[in-house]
Amino acid sequence: MCKKLQNSAKTKAEIRYSPITIIEEERKKKEEEERQRKKEEEERLRREEEERKRREEEEERKRKEEEERKRKEEEERKRKEEEERKLKEEEERKRREEEEERKRKEEEEERKRKEEEERKRKEEEEERKRKEENIYNNVEFGKKYKDLKQQIEGEQEKVKKAENELRILLEEQERKDAECKKNESEIEEKYATEMNKSEEKIQQLRTEHERLIEMERQRVEAEEKIIQIEQQLPIIEKEKNRTEEKLIKEEEENRKLEQQLEEVKEEKNKTELLRTEGERERKELQQKLEKIANEINKTEQLRVEHEEQSKKLEQQLKEVEENRTKTELLRSQEEELKNKLEGNLKEVKENITIIEQLRTEKEEAKKKLEKQFQETENEKNKSEQLLTEEQEVKQIFEQKHKEAEEDKTKHQQLLAELEEEKKKLEQQLKDIEEEKNKKQQLLTEKAEIGKLADKSKAKKAGA
């Protein structure tokens, strides 16, 4: 019985520790790990999908908000244009009503004047008849009456002749008055057209003034951004000083390395394996240096693109100066300029980040070089090669330092150009103010001409 139990335990132990069982358990363990990995991968993909959907929803919401904002701005602009149009129509209507009221008053005064003359003429006629009746009734003055009657008849003939002449003169005067009225109507029409043109010019000047205010606001924003850049310049200067300090430290380390190289010269025996390893590590370092050179070329390309964009900005500013009457085009161009300036600022920030990345890569390369120097202290040829490579890296970073200085000078030039642009805008504002004063003077002169025309009409009416 004991033997059977021992045999069964032995068989169980053999089964348990047999290679097949171990392989099976290992397989199950791998399958469990694979299932766990797939589960984690699915969970990660699910989270990424949710994050992507959330970002898309956020972008869609922002896009809708932007469209809603643009729609409201368009509605506000249309509403303002409609209000301005209604205001112009109301002013035109009031002007026509005032003109009609003035003409009606002149006609009423002319009618009253004629009625007054007719009444006086009738009174004189009645007085004359009354005197004739008195003369007929008075016998003593019969003879005198005849003489007077003859004189009166002669005077009446003279009066008739004078009346005929006066009638001819009145007809001539009426004809001249009609011509004067016609000329006055033409003058008034011209004056109205001139007033409309002046109002349109005033409106254009008003829109130009608003555009200039907008440009002034954008100039202030640009100055604020320039101030921000100027505030960042001390940080860049500090970084430059840090790089210089690091370069000094690197020179000290290079001196130490030279001392180590002198010690390395004493060691001549090196195995082929170490040389092959050194060659391989040198190739890796060469590849890394090529990557760094590629990054430097990229930064150079970015700098060239930045200069091209600056030239494009200058050209666009000239076009804005030439086409200042086109307000809508100017707004769009100013918006584009603003976006490009923001893009340039972003590119400057990106260049700064690239420089930081290159600096970190330099630190990493430096650490690796130190490690390689420690590992290959006894290898003369490799140490000399590494020294030359270190000199090349130093030259590269000196070139980068020079480029940073050039970028600083370019920023200063950009600030000077922006200051010149500010002066140009102020000069434009002065010119527009002078033109506005000239327009105001023309309007006052036209008002004086209108007053003189009214006075001449009043004199003609009195005549």
PyMOL commands that set and color helices and strands:
alter all, ss='L'
color gray80, all
select helices_A, chain A and resi 2-16+19-137+142-266+272-322+327-375+380-462
alter helices_A, ss='H'
color red, helices_A
deselect
rebuild
show_as cartoon
